[in-house]
Amino acid sequence: MNPMLFLILGVVIAALAVVGAIVSISAAKRNFESQKVDFDKEANRVRDDARRDAESKAKEIVLEAKDKAYQVIQNAEKETRRKQSELDKLQHRLNSKEEALDKKALSVENKEQDLSDREKAVQLQHRG
């Protein structure tokens, strides 16, 4: 064979190898860019899911806190009503005892007056 033919054949093979390499690199670049887009989409989806989960958890925590606060308020109001009832009963007992003491004091005053009147009557009888 002719050495020129080998040279041309070598150049053609080299050119085909270069074209093949360029096509292969271009395909790899397109594949990489496609994977990058897919990874970016997946990253955005994961980030959005995480944000939604965090918002949901935050709402749940707030709702639980509100429920707990409501329970604390209800218990405090119940305890306040119980203590107020107890105070009302004690006030009623105190008022009843005060009335009883007032009646006894009046009775004692009346008895003292009667006794004083009797003493005066006895003294008048002895003088007279």
C-alpha positions in Angstrom: 0.0 0.0 0.0 0.9 3.5 -0.6 2.3 5.5 2.4 0.2 8.4 1.5 -2.9 6.3 1.8 -1.8 5.3 5.3 -1.2 8.9 6.1 -4.7 9.9 4.8 -6.2 6.9 6.6 -4.4 7.9 9.8 -5.6 11.5 9.5 -9.2 10.3 8.8 -9.1 7.9 11.8 -7.7 10.7 14.0 -10.3 13.1 12.7 -13.0 10.6 13.4 -11.6 10.0 16.9 -11.6 13.8 17.5 -15.2 14.0 16.3 -16.1 11.0 18.4 -14.5 12.6 21.4 -16.3 15.9 20.8 -19.6 14.1 20.3 -19.0 12.0 23.5 -18.0 15.1 25.5 -21.0 17.0 24.2 -23.3 14.1 25.1 -21.7 13.9 28.6 -22.1 17.6 29.0 -25.8 17.4 28.0 -26.3 14.4 30.4 -24.5 16.4 33.2 -26.7 19.4 32.6 -29.8 17.3 32.5 -28.7 15.6 35.8 -28.0 19.0 37.3 -31.5 20.2 36.4 -32.9 17.0 37.9 -30.8 17.5 41.1 -31.9 21.1 41.3 -35.5 20.1 41.0 -35.1 17.5 43.6 -33.3 19.9 45.9 -36.1 22.4 45.5 -38.7 19.7 46.2 -36.8 18.6 49.3 -36.4 22.2 50.5 -40.2 22.9 49.9 -41.2 19.7 51.7 -38.9 20.6 54.6 -40.4 24.2 54.7 -44.0 22.8 54.6 -43.1 20.3 57.3 -41.5 23.0 59.5 -44.6 25.3 59.0 -46.9 22.4 59.9 -44.9 21.5 63.0 -44.8 25.2 64.0 -48.6 25.4 63.6 -49.0 22.2 65.6 -46.8 23.6 68.4 -48.7 26.8 68.5 -52.0 24.9 68.6 -50.8 22.7 71.4 -49.6 25.8 73.3 -53.0 27.5 72.9 -54.8 24.4 74.1 -52.5 24.2 77.1 -53.1 27.9 77.8 -56.8 27.4 77.5 -56.6 24.5 80.0 -54.6 26.5 82.4 -57.1 29.4 82.2 -60.0 27.0 82.7 -58.4 25.4 85.7 -57.5 28.8 87.2 -61.1 30.0 86.7 -62.5 26.8 88.3 -60.1 27.3 91.3 -61.1 30.9 91.5 -64.8 30.0 91.6 -64.1 27.3 94.2 -62.2 29.7 96.4 -64.9 32.4 95.9 -67.6 29.9 97.0 -65.5 29.0 100.1 -65.0 32.7 100.9 -68.8 33.3 100.5 -69.5 30.5 102.9 -67.0 31.8 105.4 -68.5 35.3 105.1 -72.0 33.9 105.7 -70.7 32.1 108.8 -69.0 35.2 110.0 -72.2 37.3 109.5 -74.2 34.7 111.3 -71.8 34.7 114.3 -71.8 38.5 114.3 -75.6 38.5 114.4 -75.6 35.9 117.2 -73.1 38.0 119.2 -75.2 41.2 118.6 -78.3 39.3 119.9 -76.4 38.1 123.0 -75.0 41.6 123.6 -78.5 43.0 123.4 -79.7 40.3 125.7 -77.0 41.1 128.2 -77.8 44.8 128.0 -81.4 44.1 128.6 -80.6 41.8 131.6 -78.3 44.5 133.0 -81.0 47.1 132.6 -83.5 44.8 134.3 -81.0 44.1 137.1 -80.4 47.8 137.5 -84.1 48.5 137.5 -84.6 45.9 140.2 -81.7 47.3 142.3 -83.3 50.7 142.1 -86.7 49.2 143.1 -85.2 47.4 146.0 -83.3 50.5 147.2 -86.6 52.5 146.9 -88.4 49.9 149.0 -85.7 50.0 151.7 -85.8 53.8 151.9 -89.4 54.0 152.0 
